[in-house]
Amino acid sequence: MTRDEELLARSGSDASAFEPLVERHSRALHGYFSRRAPGAADDLLAEAWLRAYAARGTYDAARGPVRAWLFGVARNVLAAHWRGQERPAAAVALAAEASSDPWHAVDRRLDAAAVAPLMRQILAELPAVERELLLLIAWEQLSPTEAAAVVGVPAGTARSRLHRARTRLRTALGPSAPLYLTGDLA
């Protein structure tokens, strides 16, 4: 049993055991929300922790590590947020107005800023699960197995969908695309 699993199990009888999980994973979860719903990230993080605490008894170690379970809770909170908005689905939200576009922060760090508009277009055109897997791995630094647990697909399925998404990126960007954008170094 990992330290996170032990803490989560203990939190059933000792609420203070949940606090180290919050300290350990809040930054990553906040980043997840900030890149997807910047204006609501703080509120969404709070809601995710409330839901995770309330559902802590439902954690199943056989389905993946605690970190992946927490990202799954965060994904559900984000989906509920988007359903409550007068916005289209996540694919359109990702490619929404420039002021809330999470790729602008990435553009500043990439030498290949010229490909950013094309990257946004390609990401918006990917099936939702492929896009989410790709972003969980690229942005949230989850392993393919952890990302699979978050989106609720088997690890092998996640790997094949990730390969398909990276192939689309590679094809659209062409041979001059930086390798780190297409996953060839991952």
Backbone as ProteinMPNN parsed JSONL, in Angstrom:
{"seq_chain_A": "MTRDEELLARSGSDASAFEPLVERHSRALHGYFSRRAPGAADDLLAEAWLRAYAARGTYDAARGPVRAWLFGVARNVLAAHWRGQERPAAAVALAAEASSDPWHAVDRRLDAAAVAPLMRQILAELPAVERELLLLIAWEQLSPTEAAAVVGVPAGTARSRLHRARTRLRTALGPSAPLYLTGDLA", "coords_chain_A": {"N_chain_A": [[0.848, -1.173, 0.0], [0.616, 2.194, -0.895], [1.867, 5.342, 0.368], [-0.039, 7.383, -0.073], [-2.342, 5.818, -0.385], [-2.5, 4.669, 2.154], [-2.939, 6.963, 3.725], [-5.413, 7.814, 2.697], [-7.026, 5.628, 3.362], [-6.823, 5.696, 6.168], [-8.085, 8.12, 6.608], [-10.759, 7.629, 6.794], [-11.402, 7.099, 9.437], [-9.959, 8.984, 10.743], [-10.01, 12.175, 10.194], [-7.958, 14.041, 9.902], [-5.957, 12.729, 8.569], [-6.414, 13.083, 5.928], [-5.5, 15.566, 5.235], [-2.64, 15.694, 4.487], [-2.828, 14.643, 1.9], [-4.208, 16.636, 0.562], [-2.353, 18.723, 0.751], [-0.242, 17.59, -0.714], [-1.265, 17.149, -3.323], [-2.682, 19.362, -4.245], [-1.487, 21.444, -5.767], [-0.961, 20.294, -8.311], [-3.581, 19.572, -9.079], [-4.78, 22.086, -9.098], [-3.387, 23.256, -11.192], [-4.349, 21.668, -13.269], [-7.042, 22.505, -13.366], [-6.635, 25.252, -13.846], [-5.567, 25.352, -16.406], [-7.718, 24.585, -17.908], [-10.074, 25.867, -17.131], [-9.576, 28.741, -16.418], [-10.645, 31.025, -14.998], [-12.188, 29.915, -13.018], [-10.721, 28.209, -11.492], [-9.875, 28.147, -8.727], [-12.295, 27.816, -7.298], [-13.169, 25.425, -8.427], [-11.159, 23.69, -7.605], [-11.585, 23.675, -4.84], [-14.134, 22.515, -4.79], [-13.508, 20.014, -5.872], [-11.902, 18.911, -3.842], [-13.774, 18.779, -1.783], [-15.585, 16.914, -2.854], [-13.862, 14.718, -3.2], [-13.179, 14.139, -0.553], [-15.694, 13.481, 0.483], [-16.176, 11.21, -1.006], [-14.202, 9.448, -0.34], [-14.301, 6.874, 0.67], [-14.948, 5.326, -1.477], [-12.765, 4.812, -3.021], [-10.813, 2.653, -4.982], [-8.134, 0.688, -5.002], [-7.408, -1.133, -6.931], [-8.104, -0.006, -9.306], [-6.283, 1.934, -9.858], [-3.701, 4.365, -8.871], [-3.948, 6.649, -6.032], [-3.491, 9.269, -6.859], [-4.331, 9.261, -9.577], [-7.018, 8.678, -9.136], [-7.806, 11.026, -7.828], [-7.455, 12.891, -9.915], [-9.437, 11.91, -11.55], [-11.71, 12.552, -10.038], [-11.42, 15.326, -10.182], [-11.75, 15.68, -12.93], [-14.448, 14.979, -13.203], [-15.615, 17.037, -11.696], [-14.9, 19.236, -13.26], [-16.29, 18.599, -15.625], [-18.917, 18.8, -14.697], [-18.937, 21.492, -14.132], [-18.637, 22.596, -16.713], [-20.997, 21.658, -17.849], [-22.798, 23.201, -16.469], [-22.362, 25.699, -17.45], [-23.026, 28.183, -19.956], [-21.852, 27.163, -22.333], [-20.293, 25.51, -25.096], [-19.285, 22.056, -25.585], [-16.349, 20.457, -24.109], [-14.365, 20.345, -26.097], [-14.738, 22.608, -27.702], [-14.49, 24.525, -25.76], [-11.804, 24.326, -25.146], [-10.622, 25.462, -27.359], [-11.469, 28.022, -27.172], [-12.023, 31.583, -26.734], [-9.151, 33.737, -27.042], [-8.168, 34.9, -24.676], [-8.669, 33.087, -22.649], [-7.406, 30.867, -23.452], [-5.547, 28.075, -22.863], [-3.221, 27.43, -24.198], [-1.73, 29.688, -24.713], [0.05, 30.198, -22.637], [1.726, 28.039, -22.949], [2.709, 28.605, -25.474], [4.518, 30.704, -25.016], [6.601, 29.372, -23.846], [7.514, 27.65, -25.728], [9.755, 27.121, -28.416], [8.745, 26.832, -30.872], [6.6, 28.605, -31.56], [5.164, 29.334, -33.762], [3.66, 27.167, -34.571], [1.54, 27.04, -32.864], [-1.231, 27.961, -33.396], [-2.054, 25.976, -35.199], [-1.685, 23.71, -33.601], [-3.65, 24.164, -31.633], [-5.922, 23.927, -33.22], [-5.711, 21.263, -34.103], [-5.836, 19.918, -31.644], [-8.427, 20.642, -30.841], [-9.865, 19.252, -32.712], [-9.42, 16.608, -32.133], [-10.803, 13.543, -30.865], [-12.604, 13.664, -27.779], [-11.668, 11.975, -25.635], [-9.123, 11.179, -26.538], [-7.856, 13.683, -26.68], [-7.995, 14.458, -23.983], [-6.453, 12.448, -22.754], [-3.942, 12.956, -23.938], [-3.448, 15.574, -22.961], [-3.511, 15.15, -20.182], [-1.213, 13.657, -19.882], [0.782, 15.293, -21.033], [0.461, 17.864, -19.791], [-0.234, 17.403, -17.072], [1.56, 15.555, -16.27], [0.992, 12.86, -15.842], [1.264, 9.313, -15.946], [0.741, 7.116, -18.781], [-0.829, 4.968, -17.849], [-1.93, 5.993, -15.479], [-3.373, 8.151, -16.56], [-5.197, 6.713, -18.067], [-6.73, 5.555, -16.044], [-7.919, 7.867, -15.042], [-9.618, 8.747, -17.145], [-11.141, 6.529, -17.421], [-10.655, 4.234, -19.038], [-9.231, 1.124, -20.254], [-5.69, 0.519, -19.741], [-4.252, -0.314, -22.035], [-5.944, 0.499, -24.085], [-5.827, 3.244, -23.669], [-3.148, 3.718, -24.334], [-3.154, 3.075, -27.076], [-4.932, 5.006, -28.048], [-3.557, 7.313, -27.351], [-1.315, 6.993, -28.961], [-2.572, 7.228, -31.447], [-3.475, 9.893, -31.307], [-1.02, 11.274, -31.115], [0.062, 10.539, -33.562], [-1.673, 11.851, -35.312], [-1.012, 14.494, -34.662], [1.707, 14.542, -35.441], [1.455, 14.034, -38.194], [-0.066, 16.255, -39.035], [1.593, 18.389, -38.301], [3.902, 17.903, -39.659], [7.217, 16.897, -40.886], [9.059, 18.686, -39.829], [8.317, 19.345, -37.304], [8.895, 19.966, -33.839], [10.263, 17.353, -31.853], [9.363, 16.996, -29.198], [6.778, 17.924, -29.25], [5.261, 16.055, -30.557], [5.479, 13.777, -29.158], [7.536, 11.973, -29.568], [9.718, 11.761, -27.962], [8.767, 10.971, -25.593]], "CA_chain_A": [[0.0, 0.0, 0.0], [1.423, 3.411, -0.956], [1.602, 6.333, 1.418], [-1.33, 8.015, -0.375], [-3.413, 4.858, -0.091], [-2.59, 4.568, 3.611], [-3.58, 8.181, 4.229], [-6.819, 7.805, 2.301], [-7.69, 4.614, 4.178], [-6.895, 6.21, 7.547], [-8.967, 9.289, 6.702], [-12.113, 7.173, 7.123], [-11.602, 7.202, 10.884], [-9.2, 10.132, 11.231], [-10.118, 13.184, 9.136], [-6.692, 14.757, 9.723], [-5.112, 11.966, 7.657], [-6.701, 13.548, 4.571], [-4.79, 16.833, 5.022], [-1.424, 15.563, 3.674], [-3.212, 14.442, 0.498], [-4.535, 17.966, 0.033], [-1.084, 19.437, 0.599], [0.584, 16.933, -1.726], [-1.827, 17.106, -4.671], [-3.415, 20.58, -4.617], [-0.825, 22.213, -6.826], [-1.203, 19.616, -9.592], [-5.005, 19.692, -9.418], [-5.044, 23.483, -9.436], [-2.865, 23.425, -12.548], [-5.314, 21.011, -14.16], [-8.19, 23.409, -13.521], [-6.184, 26.532, -14.403], [-5.374, 25.22, -17.846], [-8.965, 24.258, -18.572], [-11.098, 26.844, -16.75], [-8.754, 29.642, -15.609], [-11.385, 31.914, -14.109], [-12.899, 29.178, -11.976], [-9.812, 27.18, -10.969], [-9.889, 28.068, -7.261], [-13.574, 27.235, -6.876], [-13.211, 24.029, -8.866], [-10.268, 22.936, -6.728], [-12.293, 23.494, -3.566], [-15.2, 21.536, -5.026], [-12.88, 18.701, -6.066], [-11.501, 18.376, -2.541], [-14.997, 18.412, -1.05], [-16.096, 15.658, -3.421], [-12.911, 13.639, -2.91], [-13.322, 13.8, 0.866], [-16.982, 12.803, 0.647], [-16.159, 9.923, -1.715], [-12.949, 8.753, -0.047], [-14.586, 5.459, 0.916], [-15.182, 4.623, -2.743], [-11.491, 4.591, -3.715], [-10.484, 1.254, -5.235], [-6.725, 0.632, -5.4], [-7.274, -1.971, -8.122], [-8.361, 0.818, -10.493], [-5.181, 2.875, -10.074], [-3.213, 5.06, -7.677], [-4.761, 7.73, -5.472], [-3.32, 10.458, -7.716], [-5.224, 9.114, -10.725], [-8.385, 8.794, -8.613], [-8.046, 12.453, -7.591], [-7.652, 13.534, -11.216], [-10.77, 11.492, -11.999], [-12.663, 13.417, -9.321], [-11.271, 16.664, -10.776], [-12.352, 15.638, -14.273], [-15.897, 15.009, -13.012], [-15.961, 18.39, -11.251], [-14.782, 20.096, -14.438], [-17.403, 18.281, -16.532], [-20.121, 19.388, -14.103], [-18.799, 22.943, -14.317], [-18.919, 22.911, -18.113], [-22.427, 21.44, -18.09], [-23.519, 24.305, -15.859], [-22.055, 26.927, -18.171], [-23.649, 28.352, -21.262], [-20.718, 26.939, -23.225], [-20.286, 24.221, -25.788], [-18.536, 20.968, -24.963], [-14.944, 20.705, -23.78], [-13.544, 20.546, -27.298], [-14.855, 24.004, -28.111], [-13.963, 25.331, -24.657], [-10.347, 24.328, -25.253], [-10.23, 26.368, -28.438], [-12.272, 29.232, -26.977], [-11.39, 32.89, -26.899], [-7.707, 33.773, -26.788], [-7.842, 35.29, -23.306], [-8.73, 31.947, -21.751], [-6.795, 29.749, -24.146], [-4.4, 27.615, -22.077], [-2.019, 27.255, -25.005], [-0.908, 30.9, -24.751], [1.155, 30.02, -21.694], [2.64, 27.085, -23.566], [3.355, 29.294, -26.607], [5.659, 31.504, -24.538], [7.708, 28.483, -23.484], [7.952, 26.848, -26.877], [10.478, 27.784, -29.497], [7.949, 26.627, -32.08], [5.351, 29.337, -31.362], [4.44, 29.435, -35.033], [2.747, 26.041, -34.741], [0.492, 27.08, -31.839], [-2.602, 27.944, -33.927], [-2.319, 24.656, -35.765], [-1.812, 22.796, -32.466], [-4.985, 24.372, -31.052], [-6.902, 23.373, -34.152], [-5.6, 19.81, -34.058], [-6.368, 19.484, -30.351], [-9.881, 20.813, -30.847], [-10.45, 18.255, -33.61], [-9.239, 15.261, -31.585], [-11.888, 13.048, -30.005], [-12.438, 14.164, -26.411], [-10.848, 11.094, -24.8], [-7.737, 11.278, -27.014], [-7.339, 14.987, -26.259], [-7.828, 14.449, -22.532], [-5.288, 11.607, -22.459], [-2.754, 13.69, -24.353], [-3.23, 16.697, -22.046], [-3.173, 14.631, -18.852], [0.176, 13.211, -19.915], [1.669, 16.424, -21.329], [0.341, 18.961, -18.829], [-0.334, 16.987, -15.669], [2.669, 14.63, -16.02], [0.525, 11.541, -15.462], [1.707, 8.223, -16.821], [-0.396, 6.642, -19.579], [-1.681, 4.121, -17.017], [-2.691, 6.881, -14.595], [-4.329, 8.885, -17.395], [-6.255, 5.755, -18.417], [-7.617, 5.451, -14.88], [-8.669, 9.122, -14.932], [-10.694, 8.81, -18.142], [-11.958, 5.325, -17.308], [-10.441, 3.254, -20.104], [-8.099, 0.249, -19.945], [-4.378, 1.101, -20.052], [-3.915, -0.61, -23.429], [-6.772, 1.384, -24.909], [-5.258, 4.587, -23.535], [-1.902, 3.784, -25.107], [-3.45, 3.115, -28.513], [-5.532, 6.308, -28.347], [-2.478, 8.281, -27.262], [-0.532, 6.819, -30.189], [-3.372, 7.784, -32.541], [-3.45, 11.361, -31.173], [0.326, 11.737, -31.47], [0.223, 10.356, -35.006], [-2.386, 12.972, -35.942], [-0.183, 15.687, -34.468], [2.894, 14.393, -36.273], [1.033, 14.17, -39.588], [-0.498, 17.631, -39.29], [2.696, 19.324, -38.123], [4.927, 17.615, -40.657], [8.503, 16.387, -40.402], [9.86, 19.709, -39.166], [7.767, 19.598, -35.973], [9.784, 19.577, -32.745], [9.919, 16.013, -31.376], [8.634, 17.008, -27.942], [5.369, 18.218, -29.489], [4.57, 14.894, -31.101], [5.617, 12.652, -28.239], [8.57, 11.022, -29.966], [10.693, 11.617, -26.886], [8.084, 10.565, -24.357]], "C_chain_A": [[0.899, 1.244, 0.0], [1.045, 4.35, 0.186], [0.262, 7.021, 1.185], [-2.485, 7.092, -0.038], [-3.61, 4.716, 1.416], [-3.302, 5.777, 4.199], [-5.072, 8.189, 3.917], [-7.6, 6.794, 3.135], [-7.866, 5.101, 5.618], [-7.879, 7.352, 7.689], [-10.411, 8.898, 6.974], [-12.413, 7.292, 8.604], [-10.895, 8.402, 11.495], [-9.138, 11.184, 10.121], [-8.795, 13.903, 8.888], [-5.741, 14.012, 8.79], [-5.32, 12.395, 6.205], [-5.887, 14.795, 4.231], [-3.495, 16.688, 4.218], [-1.724, 15.309, 2.191], [-3.518, 15.78, -0.165], [-3.25, 18.744, -0.213], [-0.264, 18.885, -0.565], [0.057, 17.117, -3.146], [-2.544, 18.387, -5.119], [-2.781, 21.336, -5.767], [-1.093, 21.595, -8.208], [-2.662, 19.748, -10.018], [-5.365, 21.128, -9.786], [-4.542, 23.785, -10.843], [-3.806, 22.823, -13.583], [-6.501, 21.942, -14.426], [-7.788, 24.721, -14.187], [-6.022, 26.475, -15.911], [-6.673, 24.975, -18.597], [-10.086, 25.255, -18.293], [-10.443, 27.88, -15.846], [-9.523, 30.504, -14.609], [-12.053, 31.214, -12.941], [-12.011, 28.174, -11.249], [-9.878, 27.038, -9.45], [-11.162, 27.405, -6.75], [-13.66, 25.758, -7.243], [-12.311, 23.162, -8.004], [-10.952, 22.661, -5.386], [-13.39, 22.438, -3.706], [-14.622, 20.125, -5.191], [-12.474, 18.094, -4.727], [-12.713, 18.001, -1.696], [-15.539, 17.076, -1.54], [-15.173, 14.485, -3.111], [-13.044, 13.187, -1.454], [-14.611, 13.011, 1.092], [-16.96, 11.398, 0.047], [-14.945, 9.072, -1.358], [-13.147, 7.267, 0.213], [-14.79, 4.655, -0.358], [-13.889, 4.336, -3.502], [-11.209, 3.1, -3.798], [-9.064, 1.195, -5.794], [-6.521, -0.208, -6.66], [-7.466, -1.169, -9.405], [-7.261, 1.842, -10.75], [-4.779, 3.568, -8.792], [-4.141, 6.197, -7.251], [-4.671, 8.973, -6.36], [-4.249, 10.406, -8.926], [-6.685, 9.239, -10.29], [-8.741, 10.269, -8.385], [-8.248, 13.213, -8.899], [-8.992, 13.128, -11.822], [-11.861, 12.311, -11.334], [-12.627, 14.818, -9.937], [-11.921, 16.72, -12.156], [-13.873, 15.699, -14.181], [-16.375, 16.388, -12.559], [-15.926, 19.356, -12.435], [-15.934, 19.854, -15.412], [-18.708, 18.881, -16.0], [-20.106, 20.909, -14.268], [-19.171, 23.329, -15.743], [-20.389, 22.685, -18.447], [-23.254, 22.599, -17.553], [-23.303, 25.639, -16.553], [-22.883, 27.001, -19.444], [-22.542, 28.284, -22.294], [-20.905, 25.63, -23.946], [-19.425, 23.213, -25.031], [-17.066, 21.317, -24.79], [-14.079, 20.968, -25.002], [-13.577, 21.993, -27.743], [-14.293, 24.908, -27.02], [-12.445, 25.417, -24.73], [-9.87, 25.328, -26.293], [-10.957, 27.703, -28.338], [-11.43, 30.488, -27.112], [-9.952, 32.926, -26.401], [-7.375, 34.092, -25.337], [-7.906, 34.122, -22.337], [-8.085, 30.709, -22.355], [-5.547, 29.295, -23.397], [-3.133, 27.46, -22.897], [-1.181, 28.518, -25.086], [0.279, 30.804, -23.788], [2.193, 29.057, -22.273], [3.405, 27.754, -24.705], [4.609, 30.044, -26.163], [6.855, 30.625, -24.21], [8.252, 27.703, -24.658], [8.73, 27.693, -27.874], [9.653, 27.761, -30.772], [6.599, 27.335, -31.978], [4.526, 29.433, -32.643], [3.448, 28.302, -35.226], [1.564, 26.07, -33.772], [-0.922, 27.111, -32.411], [-2.985, 26.583, -34.514], [-2.501, 23.628, -34.653], [-3.194, 22.925, -31.828], [-6.054, 23.745, -31.93], [-6.895, 21.846, -34.092], [-6.179, 19.279, -32.75], [-7.884, 19.581, -30.311], [-10.569, 19.751, -31.703], [-10.29, 16.823, -33.104], [-10.495, 14.826, -30.84], [-11.578, 13.407, -28.551], [-11.518, 13.282, -25.562], [-9.382, 11.152, -25.237], [-7.107, 12.581, -26.56], [-7.063, 14.985, -24.761], [-6.631, 13.594, -22.13], [-3.995, 12.352, -22.767], [-2.439, 14.822, -23.374], [-2.893, 16.24, -20.635], [-1.704, 14.209, -18.792], [1.123, 14.394, -20.117], [1.638, 17.485, -20.24], [0.436, 18.503, -17.384], [0.744, 15.985, -15.282], [2.198, 13.28, -15.476], [1.122, 10.514, -16.412], [0.51, 7.809, -17.675], [-1.35, 5.766, -18.762], [-2.53, 4.968, -16.076], [-3.748, 7.65, -15.385], [-5.487, 7.98, -17.799], [-7.246, 5.623, -17.27], [-8.481, 6.696, -14.74], [-9.853, 9.138, -15.896], [-11.533, 7.545, -18.181], [-11.861, 4.363, -18.471], [-9.292, 2.341, -19.694], [-6.777, 0.878, -20.405], [-3.983, 0.861, -21.505], [-4.695, 0.272, -24.396], [-6.225, 2.805, -24.857], [-3.99, 4.722, -24.369], [-2.185, 3.855, -26.604], [-4.085, 4.449, -28.906], [-4.488, 7.419, -28.288], [-1.608, 8.205, -28.514], [-1.264, 7.446, -31.373], [-3.352, 9.315, -32.498], [-2.083, 11.915, -31.572], [0.588, 11.601, -32.97], [-0.488, 11.479, -35.76], [-1.579, 14.254, -35.832], [1.017, 15.665, -35.41], [2.557, 14.606, -37.745], [0.681, 15.615, -39.918], [0.659, 18.625, -39.222], [3.826, 19.092, -39.112], [6.25, 17.217, -40.033], [9.346, 17.423, -39.672], [9.361, 20.02, -37.756], [8.778, 19.178, -34.9], [9.332, 18.235, -32.172], [9.112, 16.04, -30.089], [7.161, 17.336, -28.122], [4.6, 16.983, -29.938], [4.746, 13.651, -30.245], [6.704, 11.668, -28.598], [9.629, 10.823, -28.885], [10.075, 11.125, -25.597], [8.186, 9.073, -24.129]], "O_chain_A": [[1.832, 1.338, 0.798], [0.037, 4.163, 0.867], [-0.499, 7.227, 2.131], [-3.49, 7.525, 0.527], [-4.74, 4.65, 1.9], [-4.165, 5.637, 5.066], [-5.892, 8.53, 4.77], [-8.718, 7.078, 3.567], [-8.931, 4.934, 6.211], [-8.454, 7.547, 8.76], [-11.216, 9.751, 7.349], [-13.552, 7.556, 8.989], [-11.188, 8.795, 12.625], [-8.308, 11.09, 9.216], [-8.537, 14.333, 7.764], [-4.803, 14.615, 8.268], [-4.488, 12.1, 5.347], [-5.614, 15.053, 3.058], [-3.261, 17.503, 3.326], [-0.951, 15.72, 1.325], [-3.133, 16.023, -1.309], [-3.082, 19.353, -1.269], [0.342, 19.65, -1.315], [0.847, 17.23, -4.082], [-2.969, 18.477, -6.271], [-3.486, 21.82, -6.653], [-1.415, 22.308, -9.158], [-2.948, 20.007, -11.187], [-6.169, 21.354, -10.69], [-5.205, 24.493, -11.601], [-4.028, 23.404, -14.645], [-6.906, 22.136, -15.572], [-8.536, 25.245, -15.013], [-6.309, 27.447, -16.609], [-6.717, 25.144, -19.815], [-10.956, 25.459, -19.14], [-10.71, 27.909, -14.644], [-9.071, 30.684, -13.478], [-12.443, 31.863, -11.971], [-12.511, 27.367, -10.466], [-9.932, 25.92, -8.94], [-11.113, 26.539, -5.877], [-14.16, 24.943, -6.468], [-12.657, 22.02, -7.701], [-10.897, 21.545, -4.869], [-13.549, 21.577, -2.841], [-15.198, 19.157, -4.695], [-12.676, 16.901, -4.497], [-12.678, 17.007, -0.97], [-15.906, 16.213, -0.743], [-15.638, 13.389, -2.796], [-13.024, 11.99, -1.165], [-14.619, 12.004, 1.799], [-17.646, 10.5, 0.537], [-14.69, 8.066, -2.019], [-12.228, 6.479, -0.01], [-14.803, 3.425, -0.317], [-13.927, 3.671, -4.537], [-11.346, 2.373, -2.814], [-8.822, 1.605, -6.929], [-5.545, -0.002, -7.381], [-7.04, -1.603, -10.475], [-7.303, 2.548, -11.757], [-5.417, 3.396, -7.753], [-5.0, 6.641, -8.013], [-5.675, 9.65, -6.582], [-4.885, 11.405, -9.261], [-7.495, 9.837, -10.997], [-9.846, 10.703, -8.711], [-9.115, 14.082, -8.984], [-9.616, 13.918, -12.53], [-12.824, 12.717, -11.983], [-13.671, 15.422, -10.183], [-12.571, 17.707, -12.5], [-14.52, 16.382, -14.975], [-17.428, 16.853, -12.995], [-16.818, 20.19, -12.591], [-16.492, 20.804, -15.961], [-19.509, 19.41, -16.771], [-21.142, 21.527, -14.512], [-19.929, 24.275, -15.959], [-20.968, 23.431, -19.237], [-24.293, 22.94, -18.119], [-24.003, 26.609, -16.261], [-23.378, 25.987, -19.937], [-22.319, 29.237, -23.041], [-21.601, 24.738, -23.459], [-18.906, 23.511, -23.956], [-16.602, 22.351, -25.271], [-13.137, 21.757, -24.924], [-12.546, 22.548, -28.123], [-13.688, 25.939, -27.316], [-11.863, 26.455, -24.415], [-8.831, 25.966, -26.121], [-11.047, 28.434, -29.324], [-10.279, 30.447, -27.549], [-9.591, 32.227, -25.455], [-6.379, 33.589, -24.819], [-7.254, 34.161, -21.294], [-8.215, 29.614, -21.809], [-4.581, 30.052, -23.303], [-2.05, 27.366, -22.319], [-0.021, 28.447, -25.491], [1.376, 31.274, -24.093], [3.396, 29.251, -22.099], [4.598, 27.508, -24.888], [5.633, 30.021, -26.846], [7.998, 31.077, -24.287], [9.349, 27.15, -24.58], [8.385, 28.847, -28.132], [9.852, 28.594, -31.656], [5.564, 26.738, -32.276], [3.308, 29.599, -32.586], [2.483, 28.456, -35.973], [0.679, 25.217, -33.851], [-1.763, 26.341, -31.946], [-4.108, 26.112, -34.337], [-3.374, 22.766, -34.747], [-3.836, 21.921, -31.519], [-6.981, 23.106, -31.433], [-7.952, 21.216, -34.036], [-6.927, 18.302, -32.751], [-8.549, 18.683, -29.795], [-11.719, 19.393, -31.449], [-10.96, 15.918, -33.601], [-11.178, 15.659, -30.245], [-10.415, 13.444, -28.15], [-10.669, 13.804, -24.839], [-8.49, 11.171, -24.389], [-5.962, 12.598, -26.108], [-6.015, 15.457, -24.319], [-5.869, 13.986, -21.246], [-3.07, 12.375, -21.955], [-1.282, 15.007, -22.997], [-2.079, 16.869, -19.959], [-1.04, 14.385, -17.771], [2.151, 14.488, -19.446], [2.69, 17.957, -19.811], [1.105, 19.136, -16.568], [0.847, 15.599, -14.117], [2.927, 12.626, -14.73], [1.444, 10.831, -17.557], [-0.628, 8.121, -17.323], [-2.562, 5.823, -18.969], [-3.717, 4.695, -15.895], [-4.886, 7.786, -14.936], [-6.632, 8.428, -17.866], [-8.457, 5.584, -17.49], [-9.649, 6.599, -14.361], [-10.964, 9.501, -15.511], [-12.533, 7.489, -18.897], [-12.852, 3.744, -18.856], [-8.46, 2.732, -18.875], [-6.755, 1.673, -21.344], [-3.43, 1.757, -22.144], [-4.158, 0.732, -25.404], [-6.164, 3.49, -25.878], [-3.788, 5.737, -25.035], [-1.531, 4.61, -27.324], [-3.804, 4.969, -29.986], [-4.531, 8.358, -29.084], [-1.212, 9.233, -29.063], [-0.65, 8.115, -32.203], [-3.227, 9.961, -33.538], [-2.001, 12.914, -32.287], [1.253, 12.444, -33.572], [0.043, 12.0, -36.741], [-1.473, 15.012, -36.796], [1.304, 16.65, -36.091], [3.293, 15.286, -38.46], [1.083, 16.136, -40.958], [0.705, 19.586, -39.99], [4.621, 19.995, -39.371], [6.394, 17.199, -38.811], [10.275, 17.051, -38.954], [9.931, 20.878, -37.081], [9.442, 18.151, -35.041], [8.132, 18.007, -32.02], [8.249, 15.183, -29.898], [6.362, 17.053, -27.23], [3.394, 16.892, -29.708], [4.219, 12.589, -30.573], [6.788, 10.607, -27.979], [10.353, 9.827, -28.896], [10.779, 10.886, -24.616], [7.666, 8.563, -23.136]]}, "name": "protein", "num_of_chains": 1, "seq": "MTRDEELLARSGSDASAFEPLVERHSRALHGYFSRRAPGAADDLLAEAWLRAYAARGTYDAARGPVRAWLFGVARNVLAAHWRGQERPAAAVALAAEASSDPWHAVDRRLDAAAVAPLMRQILAELPAVERELLLLIAWEQLSPTEAAAVVGVPAGTARSRLHRARTRLRTALGPSAPLYLTGDLA"}
